[in-house]
């Protein structure tokens, strides 16, 4: 029987130290160099900016922006963009990209669960595979809603539990279980959880399932890139002994081969994600 993700929204521990967990997460995302992988996801930022109908002159906030895919997409549409993340190095990478394109963007270190902005400060908020990884889902959703004006939009791109990233999460969890009491980030890729988090103050919620294609030379190439540059995978490998590292590589290779639609001489793995656009009441 295929293992499944635990998608329960209930905490399994009564006293979860969210601050300690967040500090570990921050160190994890700061390891490696996510910008190497992040730039390959640019098309998702462009699609989300279109879905959220970003318009010239609007005040746009990119939350957990990484190296700025949605940030650049909004700025290319002549919006007034503030790009935030809690990893300064990633914001520096985003600023370099913005400078190369001559885009005027404000970059600011910020925690998605405690945004340093006034209520209703923005017309549009975007987050591509970012806010979904916050440990306290309710707190982050509250913050996203708080800083957007009435009638404003929130655009999210979240990996789904049924897609490739959900299967990858199952593989990784077998080698590095998450802290007890923390709900799976993949919940953000499910319509019921989005409605639970945002429904009470939403005038409209639109969810569309889309695919991003991971394109690499081979499974070995994918593993090399993610093991080196993707913080969560980098950290898991570093914590394993040599035998377990080989076993993890074998399991990821099997998953990639099973999901590959690119034939025997390339790797093309569709990664399903949920594109969400919420209009605030």
C-alpha positions in Angstrom: 0.0 0.0 0.0 1.3 3.5 -0.9 2.2 5.6 2.2 0.1 8.8 2.6 0.7 12.2 4.1 -0.8 13.0 7.4 -3.1 15.9 6.4 -4.7 16.3 9.8 -5.2 19.9 10.8 -5.2 19.1 14.5 -2.0 19.5 16.5 -0.7 16.3 18.0 1.1 18.2 20.8 -0.6 20.6 23.2 2.5 22.9 23.5 4.2 23.4 20.2 7.2 25.8 20.3 6.5 27.6 17.0 9.4 30.0 17.5 12.0 27.2 17.8 10.5 25.4 14.8 10.6 28.6 12.8 14.2 29.2 13.7 15.1 25.8 12.4 13.1 26.3 9.3 14.9 29.6 8.6 18.3 28.0 9.0 17.1 25.2 6.7 16.0 27.6 3.9 19.2 29.6 4.3 21.3 26.6 3.7 22.2 25.6 0.1 21.2 28.3 -2.4 17.5 28.2 -3.2 17.9 30.9 -5.8 19.4 28.3 -8.2 16.2 26.4 -8.1 13.9 29.3 -7.6 14.6 30.9 -10.9 13.4 27.8 -12.7 9.9 28.5 -11.2 9.5 31.9 -12.8 6.6 30.9 -15.0 4.5 30.2 -11.9 5.0 33.8 -10.7 4.0 35.1 -14.1 0.9 32.9 -14.2 -0.1 33.9 -10.6 0.3 37.6 -11.4 -2.1 37.2 -14.3 -4.6 35.1 -12.3 -4.6 37.8 -9.5 -5.1 40.5 -12.2 -2.1 42.6 -11.0 -2.5 46.1 -12.5 -0.2 49.0 -13.0 0.1 51.2 -9.9 -1.3 48.7 -7.5 0.4 48.2 -4.2 1.6 44.5 -4.2 3.2 42.5 -1.4 5.1 39.3 -2.2 5.3 37.1 1.0 8.0 34.5 1.5 9.2 35.7 -1.9 12.4 33.7 -2.1 14.5 35.2 -4.9 11.5 37.0 -6.3 9.6 35.2 -9.0 6.2 36.8 -8.2 8.0 40.0 -7.2 9.5 40.4 -10.7 6.2 39.4 -12.4 4.3 42.1 -10.5 6.9 44.7 -11.1 6.9 43.9 -14.8 3.3 44.9 -14.8 4.2 48.3 -13.4 2.9 47.6 -9.9 4.4 49.1 -6.7 6.1 46.0 -5.2 7.4 45.1 -1.8 9.2 41.8 -1.7 9.6 40.0 1.7 11.3 36.9 3.0 12.9 35.9 6.3 16.1 34.8 4.6 18.1 38.0 3.7 20.3 36.1 1.2 17.3 35.3 -1.0 16.2 38.9 -1.0 19.7 39.9 -2.1 19.3 37.5 -5.0 16.0 39.0 -5.9 17.4 42.5 -5.7 20.2 41.5 -8.1 17.5 40.3 -10.6 15.5 43.5 -10.2 18.6 45.6 -10.8 19.4 43.7 -13.9 16.0 44.4 -15.3 15.9 48.0 -14.1 12.9 47.4 -11.9 12.1 49.6 -8.9 11.2 47.2 -6.0 11.4 47.5 -2.3 13.0 44.5 -0.5 12.4 44.0 3.2 13.1 41.1 5.6 9.8 40.0 7.1 8.2 37.0 8.8 5.0 35.7 7.0 3.4 35.1 10.4 4.2 38.7 11.7 4.2 41.1 8.7 5.5 44.5 9.6 2.8 46.4 7.7 -0.3 48.3 8.6 -3.8 46.8 8.1 -5.1 47.1 4.5 -1.7 48.4 3.3 -1.8 46.5 0.0 -4.1 46.0 -3.0 -2.7 42.6 -3.9 -0.7 39.9 -2.0 1.2 37.1 -3.8 3.0 34.0 -2.5 4.4 31.3 -4.6 5.3 28.1 -2.7 6.1 30.3 0.3 3.4 31.0 2.9 2.4 27.3 2.7 5.6 26.4 4.6 4.8 28.5 7.7 4.3 26.3 10.8 1.2 28.1 12.1 -1.3 28.1 9.3 -4.0 30.1 11.0 -1.6 32.8 12.1 -0.1 33.2 8.6 -3.5 33.3 6.9 -4.6 36.0 9.4 -1.6 38.1 8.5 -2.1 37.7 4.8 -5.7 38.8 5.1 -4.9 41.6 7.6 -2.5 43.6 5.3 -4.8 43.4 2.2 -7.5 46.0 1.8 -11.2 45.2 1.4 -11.8 44.1 -2.1 -8.2 43.3 -2.6 -6.8 40.0 -3.8 -4.6 37.3 -2.4 -2.9 35.0 -5.0 -1.2 31.8 -3.8 0.5 28.9 -5.6 0.7 25.8 -3.3 1.9 22.3 -4.1 -0.8 19.7 -3.8 -0.6 16.5 -1.7 -1.6 14.4 -4.7 1.1 15.7 -6.9 4.8 15.0 -7.3 5.8 17.2 -4.3 3.3 15.4 -2.1 5.0 12.1 -3.0 8.4 13.6 -2.5 7.3 14.8 1.0 6.3 11.2 1.8 9.8 10.0 0.8 11.6 12.7 2.8 9.4 12.2 5.9 10.4 8.6 6.1 14.0 9.8 6.6 13.4 13.0 8.5 10.0 13.2 10.3 8.6 16.7 10.9 8.2 18.1 14.4 5.1 16.8 16.2 2.1 19.1 16.2 2.9 20.8 12.9 0.3 20.3 10.1 1.6 19.4 6.7 2.3 22.3 4.4 0.6 20.3 1.6 -2.7 21.2 3.3 -2.4 24.5 1.6 -2.8 22.7 -1.7 -6.3 21.4 -0.8 -9.4 23.4 -1.4 -11.1 22.6 2.0 -8.1 23.9 3.9 -8.0 27.1 1.9 -11.7 27.6 2.6 -11.2 26.9 6.3 -8.4 29.5 6.5 -9.8 32.2 4.3 -13.5 31.5 3.8 -15.0 33.5 6.7 -13.6 36.8 5.3 -13.5 36.1 1.6 -16.0 37.5 -0.9 -14.7 34.9 -3.5 -12.3 32.1 -3.7 -11.1 30.5 -6.9 -9.0 27.4 -7.0 -7.4 26.0 -10.2 -5.1 23.0 -10.4 -2.1 23.6 -12.6 1.2 21.9 -13.4 4.8 23.1 -13.3 7.2 20.8 -15.2 10.5 20.1 -13.5 12.9 19.8 -16.5 16.3 18.2 -15.8 18.8 16.0 -17.6 18.1 12.9 -15.5 17.0 11.8 -12.1 20.7 12.0 -11.0 20.9 15.6 -12.2 17.7 16.5 -10.3 19.0 14.9 -7.1 22.4 16.7 -7.5 20.8 20.1 -7.9 18.3 19.6 -5.0 20.8 18.0 -2.7 23.3 20.8 -3.2 21.0 23.9 -3.4 17.6 23.1 -2.0 17.8 23.7 1.8 15.3 21.1 3.0 16.9 18.3 0.9 20.4 19.5 1.7 19.7 19.4 5.4 18.2 15.9 5.3 21.2 14.4 3.4 23.6 16.1 5.8 21.9 14.5 8.8 22.1 10.9 7.4 24.9 8.4 7.5 26.3 7.1 4.2 24.1 4.1 4.0 20.9 6.1 4.6 22.0 8.6 2.0 22.3 5.9 -0.6 18.8 4.6 0.4 17.3 8.1 0.2 18.9 8.6 -3.3 17.4 5.2 -4.4 13.9 6.2 -3.2 14.0 9.6 -4.8 15.3 8.1 -8.0 12.5 5.6 -8.1 9.9 8.4 -7.5 11.4 10.5 -10.3 11.5 7.6 -12.7 7.9 6.8 -11.9 6.7 10.4 -12.5 8.9 11.1 -15.5 7.0 11.8 -18.7 10.1 12.9 -20.7 11.3 9.5 -22.0 14.5 7.6 -21.4 16.9 10.5 -22.3 15.5 13.4 -20.3 13.5 14.2 -17.1 10.2 16.0 -17.3 8.2 15.6 -14.1 4.9 17.5 -13.8 4.4 19.0 -10.4 0.8 19.8 -9.6 0.0 22.9 -7.7 -3.2 24.7 -6.6 -3.5 28.3 -7.9 -5.7 30.2 -5.5 -7.1 33.7 -5.9 -9.0 35.1 -2.9 -11.0 38.3 -2.9 -11.3 39.8 0.5 -14.7 41.1 1.7 
